[in-house]
Amino acid sequence: MNVKELLTAVNQLILNGRLDEAGDALKLIHPTENHELRMKAHFQGIIEYFRGNVVGGYQIMQTAIERYGENVNLLRDIVACQFQMQDMQGFRSNLGKLEAKLVELESSLCSYSLIECEVMVGKFLEEEARLAPAVQFYDRALARAEKPSHRLRALIQKSRWQALFEPLPELSGYYRELISVSQDKITKDLRIELEHGLMLIELRLIGSDHAWQRLRRLVDTGIDEIEQRLLVFDFIEGCLSQDLEINAAVLQKASQFRELDPYEQFLHQIVTGAFGQQALLQELASLAPKLPWASHLRLLCISANLEQNTVVRHELHRKIQLIIRALDPRSQALWTNRLKQALQTQEIRIDFSARTRSVIIQGKTLDLSKKKIGLQLLERLVSKSSITVDEAIQLLWQSEFSPEHYHRLRMSVHRLNTLIHETAGFGKVVEVDSQNVRLRPEVRLRQAPSEDLLFSDFY
């Protein structure tokens, strides 16, 4: 094989996650042409990146572009490194350059390079909250795709985008096409992208249990931790934004990672109840220079949805609107629609009956006669919509606070929410954090009207 064929084979090894073999193969390749020297250095940088040495990979690729000249594929992966390094200024500068290069060189680039770069630019634009330009790049890549593998790569991103921002009727057709893909015939990186996209579609259109089972199966195959983190925290963010119950196994998995980036750390602190109000607002303010705009907007939206204080909630809403006002009209509309789904939740009315030991939710009765802890919690929350963790532990177990009792309290609340979800289809009704147990803002819990009448007969 000639040098170009050898380098192409190395690329396939990288895409299949066989990094050690790829590194060994590169050592045996001795190119002399400028473009081949650039490719070899590029692949060395990618190997370092996938090994977790993002800074080292970036330095190798940056040196390659300075020594051997610009190349859109190399520039694309430099932008990816800057994104992972939270170098937002460099990321945005090079993203603008990459957009311009793709327009300038469209007629001269091979279809593979063009599709790969268009898909990646679409993902970068999406991270910058520019949703309309992002989907345009996905559409362009999908339209020019001739090979099945090219179409699959573009279709994954287009369908993932729809699941997140605009679930149109054709998403059903995309889902059918994607679940029929034979995964033993595609590269490892494409298989992870496919499963990621399917998970988000299922989270949106089917439910969290279905999506979690897909995610768990993929994680159990032993994919790299950086990929596991992306999948797990995208799942958590999706559950929080759609007000879906998060399985305890998900929280356990999220706590097992050795390190988290700022976005993941924020989500982890939300689901574990580690934030007080002021700490949450301060952390949100500090994250702005560290995160792309889409990640920052998602966290702002989730925080606004969880906020109990109406004034602070409205301030967060206005901050979100201020940020998206700088976007194009179509992207503004898409973000506003997504934010409304999270911020404007309908009132949930629940009638509690101590006499029958049950609750009635939208005409459906949930029997709590064998669920003593859930019954006691709801009975207390009828008269007081928020109680401290210490009060709850004293009520349920007549004990002082301890980590073991706090864990039991969280699991009890989780089981109660699961029962309500199975009965009426709602997400979380009761929340617990490090300080309080409380009803969600949209929940109206009251004594069953018949019991009000019953008790009034005594006066």
N, C-alpha and C positions, 0 to 999 in steps of 0.2 A: 504493500500500500504506500501511496505517496504521503507527504506530510499533511496535506489537507484531509485526506481520508483518516489518517491516524488521529488528528485533532477532532474530527467529527465523531469518531468512536469514543474518545475521551468525554465528549459532551454527553453522549448517551449514558455513559457510566455515571456521570454527575447527576443527570436527571433521574436515574434509578437509585440514587442515594449510595452508590458504591464509591465512596470518596477515597478510601485508601487505594483501591485499584486505579482510580483515575489519577491520583497523585503519583503512583509508581509509573504509570504509563507515560505521564508527562515528562518524567526524568529521562526517558529513553528517546524522546523526540527532540531533534536538533534542527530547528528551522533556520533558514537563511534569509527568506523574503520578509520584508517589513510587516506585511499584513499577517503573516504566519507567526512572527515573533509577538505581535500584538495579541493574537488569539491565544497563544500559549500563556502569556502573562495574564490575560483576562481569565482564563480557566483556573490558573493558580489562585487568583483573587477570589473567584467563586467558591473554590474548595475551602479556603479559609473562612469565608462568610458562612457557609453551611456547617462548618465545624464550630461555629459560635464566636469566632474571632472576627467580628464585624469590622473593627477598626483596622486590623491587619489586612483584611481583604480590601477595604477601601484604599489603603495606602498603596497596595500593589497595583490596583486598577488605576488610581490617579497617576502613579508613576508611568504606567503603560500608555495612558492617553497623552502625557507630556512628552514621552520619548518617541512614540510611534505614530502619533496623530489621532485626530478625532474619529470616532466610529459610533453609530447610533446604538448598537447593542452594548458597547462598553459604557457609553454615557448613561444608558438606561439602568445598568446595574450599579453605577456610581450613585445615581439618584436613590436607588433602593437602599444602599448602604447609609446614605445621609439621612434617610427617613428613619432607619433603625437606630441611628446614633442620636436622634432628636436634634440634628443640625437643621432646624427648620429654615434658616436663612439660606444656607447652601442648597438645601433640597428645593426650595421654591425658585431659586435662581437657575439651577440646572434643569428643573422641570420646564420652565419657560423656554430654555434653549432647546430642549428635546422636542417640544411641540413644534417650534419653528423649523427644526431640522427635518422632521417628518413631512411637513408640508413642502419644504424646499426639495427634498430628495425622493418624493413619492414615486416619480416615474422611473428612477434608477435603482431603487432597492428591490431585492428579490422578495417574493411574496411571503416567504417564511419570516424574514427579518421584519417586514412591514407589519404583519399580523401580530408577531410577538411584541413589537414595540407599541402598536396601537392598543393592544389589550393592557399592557403595563401602564401606558399613559392614562388610559381610562381609569385604572385603579388609583393612580396617583391623584388625578383630578377629583375623583370621588372622595379621597381622603382630605382634599382641600375644600370639601363641601360643594364643589362645582358639579352638581349632579347632572345637569343637562348636557354640558360638554362631554362629561364622562360617558354617558350612554351613546352619544354620537360616535365616539371612538369605538365602542363595542359594536355598534351597528355597522360601521365601516369595515371592521375586521370580519364580522359575520358575513357581510355581503361579498367580500373578496375571497373568502375561504373556499378552496377547491378540494383539498384533501380532508378526509374524515377527522384526522387529528387536529387540523387547523380549525375546522368548524366546532369541534368539541371544546377547544380552549376558549374560543370566543363565546360560545353558547353558555358555558358555565358562568362567565362573568355577566352576561346579559340577564340570565335568569336569576342569578344572585342579586343583582341590582333591583330587579322587579320585586323580588321577595322582600327586600328591605324598604323600598320606597314607593313602588307603584304596582301592586299585584293585579295586573291586567288579565283578561280571560285567556290570552295565549300562554300564560305561565303554566296552565294545565298541560298543554301540548309539549312545552319544553320539559316539564317534569317527566312525562312519559318517555320522551326521547332519552333523557339522562339516566333514568333508572334501568334502561335496557342496554346500556353500554357494558360490554364485556371487559371487566377491569383487569383481567390477566393479559390483555393485549395493549395496555397503555403504560406509560412510564410512571414511576412512583410519584413524582411531583404532580403529574396530572391526576392521578388517582386521589391524592389528598385534596387537590382543588375541587374535584368532582364531589367527593364526600362532604366537603365544607359547604358547597353550594346546595346540595340535597338537604343537608341538615337545616340550613336557613329557610329553605322552601317549606320543609315539613314543620318547622317551628311556627311559621306564619300561617300555613293552611291546614295543618293537622293537629299539632299539639306538642307540648314539651316532652312528654313521655316517649313518643315516637322518635322525636329528634334526638333525645338523649341516648336511646338504644343504638342509633346509627353512630353517634359520636363515640360511645363507649366501645363499640366493636372496633372502630378505627384506632382509638388510643391503645387498645389491647394488642394491636399488631406491632407495637414497639417503635412508633415514629418518634422523631427527634423531639426533645422537650420544647424547643421553640415553636414547633408546629402544634404540639399539644396545648400549649398556652394560648395560642391564637384561637384554636377551636373552642376550648373550654370557656374562655372569657367572651368570645363572640356569642356563645350560647347563653352565658349569664346575662350579658347586656340585652340580648333578645328577650329573655324572660322578664327582666326588669322593665323594659320599654313596653312590653305587651301585657304586663301585670300577670304573668304566669307563675305558678308555683315552681320553686327550684328544688329539685330532688336533693336529699341530704348527701347522696353519693357525689353529686357535683361539687358541693361545698367541701367535702373531704378531699376530692381530687385537687381542687384549687389551692388547698392549704399545703399540698405536698410538694409544690414546685420550689426549687432551690432559690430562684430569684424572679422578680416581677418587674416589668417596666412601670412607669408612673401611671399609665392608663389602667393597667391590670391591678396595680396596688390600690387605686382608688375604688375600683369595683369590688375588690376583695374586702376592703374596709366597710363598704356599704352593706354587703350581704352578711358580714359577721357582726354588724352593729357596733363597729369601733368608733364611729364618728359622733361627736356632739355637734350641735348646730353651728357654733362659731368655728370649730375645727374644720367642718365641711366647707363652709364658705371661704375660709382662708386657703384651704387646699385647692379649691376651684380657681381662685385668683392666681395661685402660684403655678398652676398647670398650663396657663395660656401660652407662655413661650416655649413649652416643652412638647406640645402636642399639635398634630395637624388639626385644622378647623373642624373637620367632621367628628373626630374623637372628642374634641372639647364640647361641641354642640350636643353630642349624645349624652355626655356626662351632665351637662347643664340641664338637659331635658329630664333625665332620670332624677336628678336632685330636686328639680321643681316639682316633679310628681310626688316625691316622698315628703316634701316640706309640709310641716304642720302649720306654721305661721303664715297666715294669708298675705300679710304685707311682704314678707320675704319671698313668698311664692310668686307674687305679681312682679316683684323686682327682677327675679330670675327670668321670668317670662319676657319682660321688657329687654333684658340683656340679650336674650336669645334673638329677639326680633331685631335688635340693633346690629348684631353680628351678621345675620343673613341679609340685611338690607343692602349690603355691599355686593351681593351676588346678582347674576342675571335674573330677569323676571321668572323664567321657567324654573330655575333652581330654587328661587325664593318660594314659589308655589309648592314645590315638592317638599321642601323642608317644613313649611307651615302646615301642610297636610299631615306630615309625620308627627310633628310636635302636637298638633291638636289631638291626635289619637292617644297620646300619652297624657296630655294636660287636661283634657276635657272628658273626664270619666263620668258615667251616669251614676245617679244616686242609687245606692243599694239599701233597700229596706228589709230589715230582719225583725220578726216578732218573736220574742222569747217567752216561753211558758215554763215557769218553775213547777207548776202543778202537774203538767204532763211530761216534764223533763224533755222538752223538744224546742226546736226553732222552726219557724215557717219562713221560707225564702221564695218569693214569687210563686206562692201557692203550693210549693213543695215542702213537705215536712221531713225534717231530719231528727231522728230519734237519738237522744243523748243519754238515755236512761242507763246505759252501760259505759258511758264516757264521763266519769265523775269529774275529772280535771277540766275537760272542756266545758262542762256544765257550770262548774264553779267559776271559771274565768268569765264566761258570758254573763252570769248572774251579777258579778261585781261590775262588769263593764256597762251594764244597763244603766246604772245610776251614776257612773263615773267613767267617761270614755278613755281615760288614761290613768294608769296606776304605775307606781315605781316597781322595778324588778324586786326590790326587797319586800314590798307589800305583797306581790304576787307569790313569792316563795313562802312567806309567812302564811298566806291564805291557804295555799295548796298543801304544804308539808309541815306547817307549824315549826319552821326552822329559820335560823339565821342564814344569810347569804354564804354560799360556797361555790366554787367553780363547778362542782358536780351537780348542785341544784340548779345552777344557771343553765347548764347543758340540758338537764331534764326539762326545764322550762321551755327552752327553744324547741326541743323535739316535741313537746306537748302542743305548742302553738302550731308547729308544722303539721302535726296529725289532725288538729282541729281544722286548719285551712284546707287540708286535703279532703276531709269529709265534706266540707261545704262546697268545694270545687266539684266533687263527684256527684253531689246532689243538685247543684244549681248552675255549675259551669263557671262560677266566678273565680278570680285569682285570689290573692291574699285579702282576707277580711281583717285579721288581727296581725299586728306587727310587733316585733320585739327587738330591742337593741340593748346596748349595755346599761341603759338607764331606765327605760320604760317599756311597759306593755300597753298597747293602745289600739283603738279601732282606726282603720283607714279613714281619711277625711270624708270620703264619699259614703261611708257606711252610717246608716241610721238604725241603731239598735234600740228597741223599746219593749216594754211589757206587752204581751198579747192583749189586744183590746178587750177580749172576754174576761181577762183577769182583772183589768182595771174596773170593769163593771162589778165583778164579783167582790172585790175588796171594798168598793164604795158602798155596798149594801150594809156594811157594819157601822156606817156613820150617819 
